[in-house]
């Protein structure tokens, strides 16, 4: 299994480039920010812990 990670500051275009490149190489585009936002929308203990961490910046 291949992994490609894009690292850069907010607004650099990481997600845009990943979304464009993933289908070319048969890769899954996984946006961690989307995963964390979905998790924080929940009511579990983990969601509360992640929200607290996120709120601290």
PDBQT receptor file of N, H, CA, C and O in Angstrom, charges set to zero:
ATOM      1  N   UNK A   1       0.843  -1.180   0.000  1.00  0.00    +0.000 N 
ATOM      2  CA  UNK A   1       0.000   0.000   0.000  1.00  0.00    +0.000 C 
ATOM      3  C   UNK A   1       0.888   1.242   0.000  1.00  0.00    +0.000 C 
ATOM      4  O   UNK A   1       1.829   1.347   0.786  1.00  0.00    +0.000 OA
ATOM      5  N   UNK A   2       0.583   2.154  -0.869  1.00  0.00    +0.000 N 
ATOM      6  H   UNK A   2      -0.182   2.068  -1.507  1.00  0.00    +0.000 HD
ATOM      7  CA  UNK A   2       1.346   3.402  -0.954  1.00  0.00    +0.000 C 
ATOM      8  C   UNK A   2       0.658   4.504  -0.154  1.00  0.00    +0.000 C 
ATOM      9  O   UNK A   2      -0.569   4.580  -0.096  1.00  0.00    +0.000 OA
ATOM     10  N   UNK A   3       1.473   5.350   0.458  1.00  0.00    +0.000 N 
ATOM     11  H   UNK A   3       2.470   5.288   0.411  1.00  0.00    +0.000 HD
ATOM     12  CA  UNK A   3       0.969   6.509   1.190  1.00  0.00    +0.000 C 
ATOM     13  C   UNK A   3       1.670   7.749   0.647  1.00  0.00    +0.000 C 
ATOM     14  O   UNK A   3       2.889   7.761   0.474  1.00  0.00    +0.000 OA
ATOM     15  N   UNK A   4       0.896   8.775   0.384  1.00  0.00    +0.000 N 
ATOM     16  H   UNK A   4      -0.094   8.765   0.525  1.00  0.00    +0.000 HD
ATOM     17  CA  UNK A   4       1.452  10.058  -0.025  1.00  0.00    +0.000 C 
ATOM     18  C   UNK A   4       0.874  11.091   0.933  1.00  0.00    +0.000 C 
ATOM     19  O   UNK A   4      -0.341  11.143   1.123  1.00  0.00    +0.000 OA
ATOM     20  N   UNK A   5       1.720  11.907   1.535  1.00  0.00    +0.000 N 
ATOM     21  H   UNK A   5       2.707  11.864   1.381  1.00  0.00    +0.000 HD
ATOM     22  CA  UNK A   5       1.276  12.904   2.494  1.00  0.00    +0.000 C 
ATOM     23  C   UNK A   5       1.667  14.281   1.991  1.00  0.00    +0.000 C 
ATOM     24  O   UNK A   5       2.819  14.516   1.625  1.00  0.00    +0.000 OA
ATOM     25  N   UNK A   6       0.710  15.183   1.975  1.00  0.00    +0.000 N 
ATOM     26  H   UNK A   6      -0.226  14.993   2.273  1.00  0.00    +0.000 HD
ATOM     27  CA  UNK A   6       0.973  16.569   1.603  1.00  0.00    +0.000 C 
ATOM     28  C   UNK A   6       1.024  17.385   2.887  1.00  0.00    +0.000 C 
ATOM     29  O   UNK A   6       0.088  17.356   3.687  1.00  0.00    +0.000 OA
ATOM     30  N   UNK A   7       2.101  18.101   3.079  1.00  0.00    +0.000 N 
ATOM     31  H   UNK A   7       2.861  18.125   2.429  1.00  0.00    +0.000 HD
ATOM     32  CA  UNK A   7       2.284  18.915   4.273  1.00  0.00    +0.000 C 
ATOM     33  C   UNK A   7       2.487  20.361   3.849  1.00  0.00    +0.000 C 
ATOM     34  O   UNK A   7       3.257  20.642   2.931  1.00  0.00    +0.000 OA
ATOM     35  N   UNK A   8       1.804  21.269   4.513  1.00  0.00    +0.000 N 
ATOM     36  H   UNK A   8       1.178  21.041   5.259  1.00  0.00    +0.000 HD
ATOM     37  CA  UNK A   8       1.956  22.680   4.211  1.00  0.00    +0.000 C 
ATOM     38  C   UNK A   8       1.002  23.491   5.056  1.00  0.00    +0.000 C 
ATOM     39  O   UNK A   8       0.150  22.932   5.746  1.00  0.00    +0.000 OA
ATOM     40  N   UNK A   9       1.136  24.794   5.008  1.00  0.00    +0.000 N 
ATOM     41  H   UNK A   9       1.828  25.248   4.447  1.00  0.00    +0.000 HD
ATOM     42  CA  UNK A   9       0.273  25.659   5.811  1.00  0.00    +0.000 C 
ATOM     43  C   UNK A   9      -1.155  25.672   5.270  1.00  0.00    +0.000 C 
ATOM     44  O   UNK A   9      -1.416  25.281   4.132  1.00  0.00    +0.000 OA
ATOM     45  N   UNK A  10      -2.054  26.128   6.108  1.00  0.00    +0.000 N 
ATOM     46  H   UNK A  10      -1.843  26.445   7.032  1.00  0.00    +0.000 HD
ATOM     47  CA  UNK A  10      -3.451  26.264   5.726  1.00  0.00    +0.000 C 
ATOM     48  C   UNK A  10      -3.550  27.146   4.488  1.00  0.00    +0.000 C 
ATOM     49  O   UNK A  10      -2.919  28.201   4.419  1.00  0.00    +0.000 OA
ATOM     50  N   UNK A  11      -4.338  26.715   3.518  1.00  0.00    +0.000 N 
ATOM     51  H   UNK A  11      -4.850  25.858   3.575  1.00  0.00    +0.000 HD
ATOM     52  CA  UNK A  11      -4.544  27.502   2.317  1.00  0.00    +0.000 C 
ATOM     53  C   UNK A  11      -3.493  27.309   1.239  1.00  0.00    +0.000 C 
ATOM     54  O   UNK A  11      -3.515  28.005   0.224  1.00  0.00    +0.000 OA
ATOM     55  N   UNK A  12      -2.574  26.377   1.442  1.00  0.00    +0.000 N 
ATOM     56  H   UNK A  12      -2.556  25.812   2.266  1.00  0.00    +0.000 HD
ATOM     57  CA  UNK A  12      -1.494  26.159   0.472  1.00  0.00    +0.000 C 
ATOM     58  C   UNK A  12      -1.952  25.366  -0.750  1.00  0.00    +0.000 C 
ATOM     59  O   UNK A  12      -1.262  25.348  -1.769  1.00  0.00    +0.000 OA
ATOM     60  N   UNK A  13      -3.107  24.713  -0.657  1.00  0.00    +0.000 N 
ATOM     61  H   UNK A  13      -3.668  24.727   0.170  1.00  0.00    +0.000 HD
ATOM     62  CA  UNK A  13      -3.603  23.931  -1.781  1.00  0.00    +0.000 C 
ATOM     63  C   UNK A  13      -3.350  22.438  -1.652  1.00  0.00    +0.000 C 
ATOM     64  O   UNK A  13      -3.420  21.710  -2.642  1.00  0.00    +0.000 OA
ATOM     65  N   UNK A  14      -3.057  21.975  -0.447  1.00  0.00    +0.000 N 
ATOM     66  H   UNK A  14      -3.000  22.567   0.357  1.00  0.00    +0.000 HD
ATOM     67  CA  UNK A  14      -2.792  20.543  -0.230  1.00  0.00    +0.000 C 
ATOM     68  C   UNK A  14      -3.979  19.690  -0.654  1.00  0.00    +0.000 C 
ATOM     69  O   UNK A  14      -3.820  18.721  -1.397  1.00  0.00    +0.000 OA
ATOM     70  N   UNK A  15      -5.154  20.047  -0.188  1.00  0.00    +0.000 N 
ATOM     71  H   UNK A  15      -5.283  20.834   0.415  1.00  0.00    +0.000 HD
ATOM     72  CA  UNK A  15      -6.355  19.276  -0.502  1.00  0.00    +0.000 C 
ATOM     73  C   UNK A  15      -6.703  19.329  -1.972  1.00  0.00    +0.000 C 
ATOM     74  O   UNK A  15      -7.117  18.328  -2.558  1.00  0.00    +0.000 OA
ATOM     75  N   UNK A  16      -6.538  20.482  -2.561  1.00  0.00    +0.000 N 
ATOM     76  H   UNK A  16      -6.202  21.295  -2.085  1.00  0.00    +0.000 HD
ATOM     77  CA  UNK A  16      -6.815  20.642  -3.992  1.00  0.00    +0.000 C 
ATOM     78  C   UNK A  16      -5.909  19.755  -4.821  1.00  0.00    +0.000 C 
ATOM     79  O   UNK A  16      -6.370  19.052  -5.720  1.00  0.00    +0.000 OA
ATOM     80  N   UNK A  17      -4.625  19.787  -4.519  1.00  0.00    +0.000 N 
ATOM     81  H   UNK A  17      -4.250  20.357  -3.788  1.00  0.00    +0.000 HD
ATOM     82  CA  UNK A  17      -3.670  18.969  -5.274  1.00  0.00    +0.000 C 
ATOM     83  C   UNK A  17      -3.892  17.481  -5.018  1.00  0.00    +0.000 C 
ATOM     84  O   UNK A  17      -3.822  16.674  -5.945  1.00  0.00    +0.000 OA
ATOM     85  N   UNK A  18      -4.158  17.118  -3.767  1.00  0.00    +0.000 N 
ATOM     86  H   UNK A  18      -4.215  17.773  -3.014  1.00  0.00    +0.000 HD
ATOM     87  CA  UNK A  18      -4.384  15.709  -3.440  1.00  0.00    +0.000 C 
ATOM     88  C   UNK A  18      -5.604  15.169  -4.171  1.00  0.00    +0.000 C 
ATOM     89  O   UNK A  18      -5.577  14.053  -4.690  1.00  0.00    +0.000 OA
ATOM     90  N   UNK A  19      -6.674  15.959  -4.212  1.00  0.00    +0.000 N 
ATOM     91  H   UNK A  19      -6.696  16.865  -3.790  1.00  0.00    +0.000 HD
ATOM     92  CA  UNK A  19      -7.891  15.536  -4.897  1.00  0.00    +0.000 C 
ATOM     93  C   UNK A  19      -7.657  15.356  -6.398  1.00  0.00    +0.000 C 
ATOM     94  O   UNK A  19      -8.249  14.473  -7.018  1.00  0.00    +0.000 OA
ATOM     95  N   UNK A  20      -6.811  16.176  -6.971  1.00  0.00    +0.000 N 
ATOM     96  H   UNK A  20      -6.330  16.893  -6.467  1.00  0.00    +0.000 HD
ATOM     97  CA  UNK A  20      -6.519  16.079  -8.407  1.00  0.00    +0.000 C 
ATOM     98  C   UNK A  20      -5.601  14.909  -8.729  1.00  0.00    +0.000 C 
ATOM     99  O   UNK A  20      -5.760  14.252  -9.757  1.00  0.00    +0.000 OA
ATOM    100  N   UNK A  21      -4.642  14.651  -7.849  1.00  0.00    +0.000 N 
ATOM    101  H   UNK A  21      -4.513  15.185  -7.013  1.00  0.00    +0.000 HD
ATOM    102  CA  UNK A  21      -3.627  13.635  -8.110  1.00  0.00    +0.000 C 
ATOM    103  C   UNK A  21      -4.105  12.220  -7.759  1.00  0.00    +0.000 C 
ATOM    104  O   UNK A  21      -3.730  11.260  -8.432  1.00  0.00    +0.000 OA
ATOM    105  N   UNK A  22      -4.920  12.084  -6.722  1.00  0.00    +0.000 N 
ATOM    106  H   UNK A  22      -5.225  12.864  -6.175  1.00  0.00    +0.000 HD
ATOM    107  CA  UNK A  22      -5.342  10.764  -6.243  1.00  0.00    +0.000 C 
ATOM    108  C   UNK A  22      -5.911   9.862  -7.345  1.00  0.00    +0.000 C 
ATOM    109  O   UNK A  22      -5.492   8.710  -7.456  1.00  0.00    +0.000 OA
ATOM    110  N   UNK A  23      -6.845  10.347  -8.154  1.00  0.00    +0.000 N 
ATOM    111  H   UNK A  23      -7.186  11.283  -8.063  1.00  0.00    +0.000 HD
ATOM    112  CA  UNK A  23      -7.398   9.453  -9.178  1.00  0.00    +0.000 C 
ATOM    113  C   UNK A  23      -6.377   9.053 -10.248  1.00  0.00    +0.000 C 
ATOM    114  O   UNK A  23      -6.496   7.983 -10.845  1.00  0.00    +0.000 OA
ATOM    115  N   UNK A  24      -5.395   9.888 -10.491  1.00  0.00    +0.000 N 
ATOM    116  H   UNK A  24      -5.298  10.758 -10.006  1.00  0.00    +0.000 HD
ATOM    117  CA  UNK A  24      -4.377   9.581 -11.499  1.00  0.00    +0.000 C 
ATOM    118  C   UNK A  24      -3.558   8.356 -11.116  1.00  0.00    +0.000 C 
ATOM    119  O   UNK A  24      -3.085   7.620 -11.983  1.00  0.00    +0.000 OA
ATOM    120  N   UNK A  25      -3.392   8.140  -9.811  1.00  0.00    +0.000 N 
ATOM    121  H   UNK A  25      -3.776   8.737  -9.107  1.00  0.00    +0.000 HD
ATOM    122  CA  UNK A  25      -2.560   7.045  -9.325  1.00  0.00    +0.000 C 
ATOM    123  C   UNK A  25      -3.357   5.973  -8.593  1.00  0.00    +0.000 C 
ATOM    124  O   UNK A  25      -2.782   5.068  -7.988  1.00  0.00    +0.000 OA
ATOM    125  N   UNK A  26      -4.679   6.077  -8.649  1.00  0.00    +0.000 N 
ATOM    126  H   UNK A  26      -5.146   6.812  -9.141  1.00  0.00    +0.000 HD
ATOM    127  CA  UNK A  26      -5.523   5.096  -7.977  1.00  0.00    +0.000 C 
ATOM    128  C   UNK A  26      -5.420   5.151  -6.470  1.00  0.00    +0.000 C 
ATOM    129  O   UNK A  26      -5.498   4.121  -5.800  1.00  0.00    +0.000 OA
ATOM    130  N   UNK A  27      -5.244   6.346  -5.931  1.00  0.00    +0.000 N 
ATOM    131  H   UNK A  27      -5.181   7.183  -6.475  1.00  0.00    +0.000 HD
ATOM    132  CA  UNK A  27      -5.095   6.535  -4.487  1.00  0.00    +0.000 C 
ATOM    133  C   UNK A  27      -6.396   7.046  -3.878  1.00  0.00    +0.000 C 
ATOM    134  O   UNK A  27      -7.239   7.615  -4.572  1.00  0.00    +0.000 OA
ATOM    135  N   UNK A  28      -6.545   6.839  -2.587  1.00  0.00    +0.000 N 
ATOM    136  H   UNK A  28      -5.860   6.377  -2.023  1.00  0.00    +0.000 HD
ATOM    137  CA  UNK A  28      -7.670   7.368  -1.831  1.00  0.00    +0.000 C 
ATOM    138  C   UNK A  28      -7.289   8.742  -1.297  1.00  0.00    +0.000 C 
ATOM    139  O   UNK A  28      -6.235   8.902  -0.681  1.00  0.00    +0.000 OA
ATOM    140  N   UNK A  29      -8.139   9.725  -1.529  1.00  0.00    +0.000 N 
ATOM    141  H   UNK A  29      -8.995   9.594  -2.029  1.00  0.00    +0.000 HD
ATOM    142  CA  UNK A  29      -7.903  11.061  -0.975  1.00  0.00    +0.000 C 
ATOM    143  C   UNK A  29      -8.601  11.132   0.369  1.00  0.00    +0.000 C 
ATOM    144  O   UNK A  29      -9.830  11.099   0.435  1.00  0.00    +0.000 OA
ATOM    145  N   UNK A  30      -7.837  11.227   1.428  1.00  0.00    +0.000 N 
ATOM    146  H   UNK A  30      -6.838  11.253   1.375  1.00  0.00    +0.000 HD
ATOM    147  CA  UNK A  30      -8.352  11.266   2.783  1.00  0.00    +0.000 C 
ATOM    148  C   UNK A  30      -7.964  12.601   3.406  1.00  0.00    +0.000 C 
ATOM    149  O   UNK A  30      -6.782  12.868   3.623  1.00  0.00    +0.000 OA
ATOM    150  N   UNK A  31      -8.951  13.435   3.694  1.00  0.00    +0.000 N 
ATOM    151  H   UNK A  31      -9.911  13.218   3.518  1.00  0.00    +0.000 HD
ATOM    152  CA  UNK A  31      -8.701  14.753   4.281  1.00  0.00    +0.000 C 
ATOM    153  C   UNK A  31      -8.876  14.660   5.793  1.00  0.00    +0.000 C 
ATOM    154  O   UNK A  31      -9.997  14.515   6.280  1.00  0.00    +0.000 OA
ATOM    155  N   UNK A  32      -7.784  14.742   6.530  1.00  0.00    +0.000 N 
ATOM    156  H   UNK A  32      -6.874  14.860   6.135  1.00  0.00    +0.000 HD
ATOM    157  CA  UNK A  32      -7.851  14.581   7.983  1.00  0.00    +0.000 C 
ATOM    158  C   UNK A  32      -8.703  15.655   8.648  1.00  0.00    +0.000 C 
ATOM    159  O   UNK A  32      -9.359  15.384   9.654  1.00  0.00    +0.000 OA
ATOM    160  N   UNK A  33      -8.703  16.852   8.112  1.00  0.00    +0.000 N 
ATOM    161  H   UNK A  33      -8.170  17.072   7.295  1.00  0.00    +0.000 HD
ATOM    162  CA  UNK A  33      -9.537  17.917   8.675  1.00  0.00    +0.000 C 
ATOM    163  C   UNK A  33     -11.011  17.540   8.635  1.00  0.00    +0.000 C 
ATOM    164  O   UNK A  33     -11.747  17.793   9.589  1.00  0.00    +0.000 OA
ATOM    165  N   UNK A  34     -11.444  16.932   7.524  1.00  0.00    +0.000 N 
ATOM    166  H   UNK A  34     -10.846  16.727   6.749  1.00  0.00    +0.000 HD
ATOM    167  CA  UNK A  34     -12.833  16.483   7.402  1.00  0.00    +0.000 C 
ATOM    168  C   UNK A  34     -13.144  15.397   8.428  1.00  0.00    +0.000 C 
ATOM    169  O   UNK A  34     -14.225  15.382   9.018  1.00  0.00    +0.000 OA
ATOM    170  N   UNK A  35     -12.194  14.495   8.636  1.00  0.00    +0.000 N 
ATOM    171  H   UNK A  35     -11.316  14.507   8.157  1.00  0.00    +0.000 HD
ATOM    172  CA  UNK A  35     -12.393  13.423   9.620  1.00  0.00    +0.000 C 
ATOM    173  C   UNK A  35     -12.549  13.983  11.032  1.00  0.00    +0.000 C 
ATOM    174  O   UNK A  35     -13.423  13.556  11.787  1.00  0.00    +0.000 OA
ATOM    175  N   UNK A  36     -11.691  14.943  11.378  1.00  0.00    +0.000 N 
ATOM    176  H   UNK A  36     -10.981  15.289  10.765  1.00  0.00    +0.000 HD
ATOM    177  CA  UNK A  36     -11.768  15.528  12.722  1.00  0.00    +0.000 C 
ATOM    178  C   UNK A  36     -13.046  16.331  12.910  1.00  0.00    +0.000 C 
ATOM    179  O   UNK A  36     -13.652  16.276  13.980  1.00  0.00    +0.000 OA
ATOM    180  N   UNK A  37     -13.469  17.077  11.891  1.00  0.00    +0.000 N 
ATOM    181  H   UNK A  37     -12.977  17.121  11.021  1.00  0.00    +0.000 HD
ATOM    182  CA  UNK A  37     -14.718  17.835  12.010  1.00  0.00    +0.000 C 
ATOM    183  C   UNK A  37     -15.914  16.902  12.189  1.00  0.00    +0.000 C 
ATOM    184  O   UNK A  37     -16.812  17.193  12.979  1.00  0.00    +0.000 OA
ATOM    185  N   UNK A  38     -15.931  15.787  11.464  1.00  0.00    +0.000 N 
ATOM    186  H   UNK A  38     -15.201  15.551  10.822  1.00  0.00    +0.000 HD
ATOM    187  CA  UNK A  38     -17.016  14.815  11.613  1.00  0.00    +0.000 C 
ATOM    188  C   UNK A  38     -16.993  14.204  13.009  1.00  0.00    +0.000 C 
ATOM    189  O   UNK A  38     -18.041  14.022  13.627  1.00  0.00    +0.000 OA
ATOM    190  N   UNK A  39     -15.817  13.893  13.498  1.00  0.00    +0.000 N 
ATOM    191  H   UNK A  39     -14.965  14.041  12.996  1.00  0.00    +0.000 HD
ATOM    192  CA  UNK A  39     -15.691  13.334  14.845  1.00  0.00    +0.000 C 
ATOM    193  C   UNK A  39     -16.195  14.323  15.884  1.00  0.00    +0.000 C 
ATOM    194  O   UNK A  39     -16.927  13.937  16.796  1.00  0.00    +0.000 OA
ATOM    195  N   UNK A  40     -15.818  15.585  15.765  1.00  0.00    +0.000 N 
ATOM    196  H   UNK A  40     -15.223  15.898  15.024  1.00  0.00    +0.000 HD
ATOM    197  CA  UNK A  40     -16.204  16.598  16.750  1.00  0.00    +0.000 C 
ATOM    198  C   UNK A  40     -17.706  16.854  16.754  1.00  0.00    +0.000 C 
ATOM    199  O   UNK A  40     -18.237  17.385  17.730  1.00  0.00    +0.000 OA
ATOM    200  N   UNK A  41     -18.392  16.488  15.688  1.00  0.00    +0.000 N 
ATOM    201  H   UNK A  41     -17.961  16.056  14.895  1.00  0.00    +0.000 HD
ATOM    202  CA  UNK A  41     -19.849  16.663  15.630  1.00  0.00    +0.000 C 
ATOM    203  C   UNK A  41     -20.573  15.626  16.479  1.00  0.00    +0.000 C 
ATOM    204  O   UNK A  41     -21.769  15.760  16.741  1.00  0.00    +0.000 OA
ATOM    205  N   UNK A  42     -19.854  14.595  16.909  1.00  0.00    +0.000 N 
ATOM    206  H   UNK A  42     -18.883  14.486  16.696  1.00  0.00    +0.000 HD
ATOM    207  CA  UNK A  42     -20.449  13.526  17.697  1.00  0.00    +0.000 C 
ATOM    208  C   UNK A  42     -20.570  13.867  19.165  1.00  0.00    +0.000 C 
ATOM    209  O   UNK A  42     -20.231  14.969  19.596  1.00  0.00    +0.000 OA
ATOM    210  N   UNK A  43     -21.059  12.905  19.924  1.00  0.00    +0.000 N 
ATOM    211  H   UNK A  43     -21.335  12.010  19.574  1.00  0.00    +0.000 HD
ATOM    212  CA  UNK A  43     -21.293  13.126  21.350  1.00  0.00    +0.000 C 
ATOM    213  C   UNK A  43     -20.468  12.180  22.234  1.00  0.00    +0.000 C 
ATOM    214  O   UNK A  43     -20.687  12.121  23.444  1.00  0.00    +0.000 OA
ATOM    215  N   UNK A  44     -19.546  11.459  21.654  1.00  0.00    +0.000 N 
ATOM    216  H   UNK A  44     -19.368  11.507  20.671  1.00  0.00    +0.000 HD
ATOM    217  CA  UNK A  44     -18.737  10.508  22.425  1.00  0.00    +0.000 C 
ATOM    218  C   UNK A  44     -17.715  11.232  23.299  1.00  0.00    +0.000 C 
ATOM    219  O   UNK A  44     -17.477  12.430  23.146  1.00  0.00    +0.000 OA
ATOM    220  N   UNK A  45     -17.125  10.479  24.210  1.00  0.00    +0.000 N 
ATOM    221  H   UNK A  45     -17.318   9.506  24.334  1.00  0.00    +0.000 HD
ATOM    222  CA  UNK A  45     -16.051  11.034  25.042  1.00  0.00    +0.000 C 
ATOM    223  C   UNK A  45     -14.872  11.467  24.178  1.00  0.00    +0.000 C 
ATOM    224  O   UNK A  45     -14.244  12.494  24.434  1.00  0.00    +0.000 OA
ATOM    225  N   UNK A  46     -14.582  10.677  23.158  1.00  0.00    +0.000 N 
ATOM    226  H   UNK A  46     -15.093   9.843  22.950  1.00  0.00    +0.000 HD
ATOM    227  CA  UNK A  46     -13.483  11.032  22.259  1.00  0.00    +0.000 C 
ATOM    228  C   UNK A  46     -13.782  12.329  21.527  1.00  0.00    +0.000 C 
ATOM    229  O   UNK A  46     -12.893  13.165  21.365  1.00  0.00    +0.000 OA
ATOM    230  N   UNK A  47     -15.025  12.509  21.082  1.00  0.00    +0.000 N 
ATOM    231  H   UNK A  47     -15.747  11.829  21.213  1.00  0.00    +0.000 HD
ATOM    232  CA  UNK A  47     -15.419  13.750  20.399  1.00  0.00    +0.000 C 
ATOM    233  C   UNK A  47     -15.213  14.952  21.318  1.00  0.00    +0.000 C 
ATOM    234  O   UNK A  47     -14.714  15.989  20.882  1.00  0.00    +0.000 OA
ATOM    235  N   UNK A  48     -15.591  14.818  22.571  1.00  0.00    +0.000 N 
ATOM    236  H   UNK A  48     -15.996  13.975  22.925  1.00  0.00    +0.000 HD
ATOM    237  CA  UNK A  48     -15.425  15.913  23.534  1.00  0.00    +0.000 C 
ATOM    238  C   UNK A  48     -13.950  16.220  23.754  1.00  0.00    +0.000 C 
ATOM    239  O   UNK A  48     -13.558  17.383  23.851  1.00  0.00    +0.000 OA
ATOM    240  N   UNK A  49     -13.137  15.174  23.834  1.00  0.00    +0.000 N 
ATOM    241  H   UNK A  49     -13.455  14.230  23.756  1.00  0.00    +0.000 HD
ATOM    242  CA  UNK A  49     -11.705  15.369  24.031  1.00  0.00    +0.000 C 
ATOM    243  C   UNK A  49     -11.071  16.066  22.826  1.00  0.00    +0.000 C 
ATOM    244  O   UNK A  49     -10.243  16.963  22.983  1.00  0.00    +0.000 OA
ATOM    245  N   UNK A  50     -11.461  15.651  21.640  1.00  0.00    +0.000 N 
ATOM    246  H   UNK A  50     -12.134  14.922  21.512  1.00  0.00    +0.000 HD
ATOM    247  CA  UNK A  50     -10.923  16.265  20.420  1.00  0.00    +0.000 C 
ATOM    248  C   UNK A  50     -11.373  17.722  20.323  1.00  0.00    +0.000 C 
ATOM    249  O   UNK A  50     -10.580  18.595  19.970  1.00  0.00    +0.000 OA
ATOM    250  N   UNK A  51     -12.651  17.987  20.638  1.00  0.00    +0.000 N 
ATOM    251  H   UNK A  51     -13.295  17.278  20.926  1.00  0.00    +0.000 HD
ATOM    252  CA  UNK A  51     -13.154  19.375  20.614  1.00  0.00    +0.000 C 
ATOM    253  C   UNK A  51     -12.366  20.257  21.575  1.00  0.00    +0.000 C 
ATOM    254  O   UNK A  51     -12.006  21.384  21.232  1.00  0.00    +0.000 OA
ATOM    255  N   UNK A  52     -12.096  19.750  22.774  1.00  0.00    +0.000 N 
ATOM    256  H   UNK A  52     -12.388  18.835  23.052  1.00  0.00    +0.000 HD
ATOM    257  CA  UNK A  52     -11.349  20.525  23.768  1.00  0.00    +0.000 C 
ATOM    258  C   UNK A  52      -9.941  20.829  23.257  1.00  0.00    +0.000 C 
ATOM    259  O   UNK A  52      -9.448  21.945  23.415  1.00  0.00    +0.000 OA
ATOM    260  N   UNK A  53      -9.310  19.854  22.657  1.00  0.00    +0.000 N 
ATOM    261  H   UNK A  53      -9.711  18.947  22.529  1.00  0.00    +0.000 HD
ATOM    262  CA  UNK A  53      -7.972  20.045  22.101  1.00  0.00    +0.000 C 
ATOM    263  C   UNK A  53      -8.014  21.058  20.960  1.00  0.00    +0.000 C 
ATOM    264  O   UNK A  53      -7.161  21.942  20.882  1.00  0.00    +0.000 OA
ATOM    265  N   UNK A  54      -8.996  20.933  20.083  1.00  0.00    +0.000 N 
ATOM    266  H   UNK A  54      -9.689  20.215  20.147  1.00  0.00    +0.000 HD
ATOM    267  CA  UNK A  54      -9.159  21.829  18.936  1.00  0.00    +0.000 C 
ATOM    268  C   UNK A  54      -9.416  23.262  19.400  1.00  0.00    +0.000 C 
ATOM    269  O   UNK A  54      -8.860  24.209  18.845  1.00  0.00    +0.000 OA
ATOM    270  N   UNK A  55     -10.262  23.414  20.419  1.00  0.00    +0.000 N 
ATOM    271  H   UNK A  55     -10.714  22.645  20.870  1.00  0.00    +0.000 HD
ATOM    272  CA  UNK A  55     -10.600  24.751  20.929  1.00  0.00    +0.000 C 
ATOM    273  C   UNK A  55      -9.399  25.464  21.540  1.00  0.00    +0.000 C 
ATOM    274  O   UNK A  55      -9.334  26.693  21.545  1.00  0.00    +0.000 OA
ATOM    275  N   UNK A  56      -8.448  24.685  22.055  1.00  0.00    +0.000 N 
ATOM    276  H   UNK A  56      -8.500  23.686  22.051  1.00  0.00    +0.000 HD
ATOM    277  CA  UNK A  56      -7.235  25.292  22.616  1.00  0.00    +0.000 C 
ATOM    278  C   UNK A  56      -6.293  25.794  21.530  1.00  0.00    +0.000 C 
ATOM    279  O   UNK A  56      -5.361  26.549  21.807  1.00  0.00    +0.000 OA
ATOM    280  N   UNK A  57      -6.538  25.376  20.309  1.00  0.00    +0.000 N 
ATOM    281  H   UNK A  57      -7.295  24.763  20.084  1.00  0.00    +0.000 HD
ATOM    282  CA  UNK A  57      -5.691  25.812  19.189  1.00  0.00    +0.000 C 
ATOM    283  C   UNK A  57      -4.526  24.939  19.054  1.00  0.00    +0.000 C 
ATOM    284  O   UNK A  57      -3.698  25.146  18.167  1.00  0.00    +0.000 OA
TER     285      UNK A  57
